[in-house]
Structures are given as structure tokens and as C-alpha cells.
Amino acid sequence: MKNIKNAKWIRHPEVHVDKAVDFCKSFAAKGKIASATLEITALGVFEAKINGKKVGDFVFAPGWTSYNKRLQVETCDVTDLIKANNRIVIGVAPGWRGNYMAAPFHYAGNYIGAKEVAMLCALEIVYENGETEVVYSGKDWKAKESKVRYSNIYNGYIYDCDYVDAKPKSAVEFPHPDNILIDRVGEKIIEVKRVVAKKLIITPKGETVIDFGQNLTGYVEFTIKGNAGEMATIRHAEVLDAEGNFYTENLRGAKAEAVFICNGKKQTYKPPYNFYGFRYICLDGFSDEIKLKNFTAVVVHSEMKRTGYFECSDARINKLFSNIVWGQRGNFLDVPTDCPQRDERLGWTGDAQVFIKTAAYNYDVERFFIKWLGDLRADQTVWGTVPHVIPDVFGVDDECSSAWADAATVCPWQIYLSYANKQILEDSADSMKDYIDYIKTRLVDGLWVQHWHFGDWLNLDASTAEDCSKGTDKLLIATAFFIYSSEIFIKTLKILGKESEEYEALRNESIKAFLNKYMKEGRIATDYATQTACALALHFGITDNAKETAAQLAELVSECGHIKTGFVGTPYILHALSDNGYTKLAYDLVLREEYPSWLFSVKMGATTIWEHWDSVREDGTMWSTTMNSFNHYAYGCVGDWLYGDAAGIKADESNPGYANIIFRPLTDERLDYVKASLETRKGLVKSEWKRENGKVTYTFVVPEESTATAYIGGKKYVLKAGTNEITE
Ligand code: BGC
């Protein structure tokens, strides 16, 4: 960032939220150009064009941060775009600054305070003679109403291709803090893939629907002619209902529409400012003959390098794995969101901490989380509480929920483990401390008492669906998570060479109190016994008799024959089983196809991970209309068990970033082979096992720079760099 702080924020004198504005300026170059650099940001999202050519390969810049505290600046080399005479047009729409609409919540309202779309930029031109000129945004720019007549993150857009603002106004300067400007820290948001339309459907209700075959996040690019003035409307949906009709009730307040006002000339359009979560589109008011080739879905997310692959002999698991990856694609659009379709699309902390381990296998998410954790720290309150969603659009105060707020410890720790990034621990240590110190104020004799929490969200212990946050005792979860988070904090302090005794004492007191209150003879006490309670005790190491606790967990699973956990227990239950001698039972859960299970959604035709174990029921009816996303990555956390246990590739926390690799693959009679690969910072890691003639052969690939140990059937093998083969 060099010049932008000297530029002036500009806005249209009249246009406020929900419309896009084009800021324009013409200027002549003073000589031959050596280089040109545009620094730019916006209140809203922008698309910049110089002489008709788009600047950069990114979309939705400057992304979504805690806008009042951090606003990213994009720096682009535009040397090739500058000519002798130049016209620069910067379109800005509200983007993530629209209304937060999720009706069931009381937080509804404007979520960022800014009522206008606005822009700030500085274009530096260096001439061949060494002279430098800077073109700044300022009141000498014109502001025009855009052809994008309406743009709202949840409702969609209206584009009028014949609209021309006959009365451009002079842009108005206004003050906006410049100490919030930061260079882009996250990944660019880009168009990643194009998905062709698969099928044209006329539904029983007579709707014209196109199926892209994959639930995804992005927008539709389409070619249209139409008649002048005709309003062609594309609606978006994730599923069809039981009768096969277009289903949008689960979008709640989000209209998710794209309206195109035609002018009778054939053209191809895609929206620069809006995205949707969808597999199906419904076309209304199209007078053209509908041809599939005229519609393409463009998949958009943060530019992350794909690092992990998994495959096994069971096609259903492979489909589940594909759904997990698509869940990440759909929800890693600058912020880790709960879902991309309904009137929410928020950076729910709980969901992010549940999924981050899987995310870090699938893709290189280091930079993505560095950015988001920067916002988490910026939004953490003076009390140390961590808001439910980051960026914090709710403005919560001195309340926070365990397992959600713990993103403050779990996420930096995972980035450290996966990428050996010590800096993230440095950067997050104070935030971890503030959160732990906050809980300290809530502890009574080591237990977190009298406090509101989300609980084991969407679990199946509760007797009715509406009670889906009941089930496992919320305060048990809270103390367990305190013990877990304080463990991470203590390890962080040690890595940073800092004193940790005070927190060790605090943690030990809580462990004692937990054992006293919630456990009896190595088992979770009867009143508290659930799968989630056992899984937490085992995975967080809060049991004085792991064998007994594991036996209890195995009983709880075997009694009903299926998983009952919600957001809190699901990431750990398989680990808790397979780490304690119940590998077959863990595989039973993974391979189960009846409801409730991961494969149930696969059986029902899912192409992403559902929010509920039964988002769609066996008979095709829906779990509910109010909270039913078909692209919610949380339960996709099973991915980390597939990579880390079924295939057995684990990071070693005493030597992170896969500098030392632990291979501990777990076989099962029902699978003939499992293989996974992971592109680490040290190089390519592979693990494969296959069964042939009653024997299992394991192949491990270790990068040159790493050390590795394999554990198979109680035996330990020290591996060499390169390919290692072991037959048992
Ligand atoms: C979101 C979740 C989130 C939850 C909090 C929901 O509306 O979609 O994924 O974690 O609220 O309980």
C-alpha cells in the first residue's frame, strides 16, 4: 500500500444501499508508460475496468472483513491496460454490506452501519522518463447509476441492459477512517470452475428448471436475446421437493433471484456482484427457446491450492468425500461460512472450528484462516468473549458459546499443526489468553456454570427436532471445551517460551472438577451419559479410565446402532472409538447407509453435506423449512477421520507441518483398499493400503525433508524418505 491513503473516499450524492454505482474518470497519459499500479478498495464489492478491460482475475474484492476495523486494499499491476487516452470505470455494489435478514434472529438490521456504496483508489503511473503521476479518487470523478439496478447479497440482482444514467453526478467526497486499510491478507476470490447445465426439467407444477447436477456456490452465466423490456428471471434452489417441484422455502428470507431486463439483442451475462448456493435454476419470463448450452454455472471461492485426495473401494464413501470437498468449495468464499444459500451465509465460529482439520487436508487454507483469524481478533470483545460469527454482524456482548468461541484456540492451533506456522500462535496468543481469562471469570470451583451455550447443536439425543440444542448437558460441554482450549493455550505458551503454570493449575482444577461432577468409575455419570459426552471426555483426555469410557461409548453406539451426535460430538466420535480399540464400530458408523448416518445423504442423492442428518427424509419430505441447508460443511468433519485414520496420515504436533509424519492406517474387512495423498509444505505424502489374497500391503510415500513412522498392528516401523512398502 503506497498512495491510497492520500486518495479521497467518494460516493454518489444520492444513491445508497441496494444499488450499484459506476465511478468514472477519463484522463490522458503524459508520455510513454513504464508501469502502472492501481490500489483500490470499496465499501461494498467492486469491479474495475480500464479502457473496457477488467482489472485483475478476482471477483468480489475487497472481500469480507470486519469492515469497521479492517478493510483490504487490492494492488493490481495495470501497466498493460493504460493507453494514451484512458477511461476508468469502477463499479461498486453493496456486496456483504447489505441487510442481515435471517428472520428468526433478533439481530436483523443493517450490519455494517455504512449506508452507501463507496470507493477509494490511487492509480500510479510511472513514465519511461522516470516521472510519476498518481490519479486519485476524488470529487473530480463522476458517479453514475449502474445498469445493475439492484444488488443484495441475499435477494440477488436486477440488471437492465439498456439502462443509461443520463445525468452522471459529480462524486461526493466524505471522510472514512484510513487506519482500517490493510493490504489484502486473504486469498483472492476467483472463478474456479465452470459446470455445464445437465438437464432441462419441466416440473409437475410446470416450472422450467435446469439441473447442473451439483450443488455449488457461484452464479449462472447465460446467453439471452429476449424482447426489449422483457424481465427474464432466474431463481436458484438447492433441491427439488418430494413431488419434483422447485423448492426454495429453505432459503427463508433470501429471494436469491437474478433478473435480467432484455433489450432484444443477443448477449452473454454474468453478475459481477452476487453469488448463490444452488444446483437448480428455475427460469421465468424467458421468451427465447431454452437451450442448455446457454446456461453455465460458474463456481466461485477463495483461491486455495487443492492439497488432499482420498479414495477407497466403496463408491459411496468416495461420493461422501466428493460432497465434503464441494462443501468446502461452497463455503470458503473469503470467510468460512455456515452455508452459502439462505439469508445467513455467515462466518459461524463453531462450524469453522468443527471443520478446519478436514479443510486443512483438502486445501491449503493457511492464508484463508490467517485472514479470518485477524478478523476474529479484531472482533473479540473487551471481555474476551468471541462473537458467534466473524465478521461479527450481530454485535454480541459479554456472552459467548463454548465450542463456537473455541475457534479462537482450535483454529490457530490447526494452522500451526498443518503448516508449522508459529507466527499464527504469536499472533493469536493474546486472543487465546483473553478468551481463557474470560472463562476463568465464569468458573466456579473449576466448572463453567450458569451460562448460555448452543450445546451439541442438531444432535439426535433431544426428544424433538425443535430441541436440537438440548441433549448433552451444555455445561458439561462447556467445561470440557475449557479444558481442551486451555490445553491448546498452554501448549502455545510453551512453544512461545512463555510461562504457563497458572493455566496448568487452572486446567488441572477443572479436570478434577469434571471427573468429580460428570464421571463415576471411569464412566460418564448416568444423568449425563451421551455419545457426545463420552467422545469429548475421551478425545480431550478428561477421563481417569479411558478403557471404561470407551466401553461406555461403544455401548451407547451399539445400543441404538447409530450416531446421535450433533456439531459438538461429531468431529470426535470416530476418533474416540478408533483410538480406543473400537475401530470396527467406527467403520460401522462410517459405512452405515440408513438414517442417521453420513451415507444416508449420499443414498438420498446429496452432492454436498447437509445441515441435518435428515435434511431430506426417506420419503422425500424436508426436516424443516426454517433451518435446512443442503450445503453446510460441519458434518463433513468426518473427512479428517478418512484422511487421518482410514488412510492414516497424521501431523505430529511435536514436529508440525508434516516435518515428522505419523502413519497409523486402520483397515476394515469391508474395504479392499484405501488411499490418500497430501501435498504438504515438505512435499507429497501418500498412504495406501490394499487387501490381496488375505494380506494387506501398505505403501507410504515420505517426502525427502520429512521423517516418518508407521504404526501397524501394534508394530512400529521407522520409514525412509521415498516409497516404503510393508505387507502384513
Ligand atoms: C447456523 C449454524 C450455526 C448455528 C448456531 C445456524 O443458524 O447455520 O451452522 O452454528 O446457527 O447454532
Residues whose N, C-alpha, C, O or C-beta is under 5 A from the ligand:
A	BS01	BGC	D338 W348 G350 D351 F454 W457
